[in-house]
Amino acid sequence: MLPEISPGTLINNRYQIQQALGRGSFGRTTPYFVFCNSCRNSSLAS
């Protein structure tokens, strides 16, 4: 199992992790709420 990504982590110099939204099946996937730095006024759940 991979460790959870910490809030504030920047991915690909574009997506900033805001918070984990929960856990998927068997803890293998974790959806995150992220902010897109290169998109105008854009927040995503991924």
HULIN-V646224 format. One record per backbone hydrogen bond with DSSP energy under -1.0 kcal/mol. NH is the residue of the N-H (numbers start at 0). CO is the residue of the C=O. Records with the same first field share a line. If there is no record, write none. Layout:
BEGIN
NH: CO / CO
END
This chain:
BEGIN
7: 16
8: 5
10: 14
13: 10
14: 10
15: 34
16: 8
17: 32
18: 32
20: 30
23: 28
26: 23
27: 24
32: 18
33: 43
34: 15
35: 41
36: 13
43: 33
45: 31
END
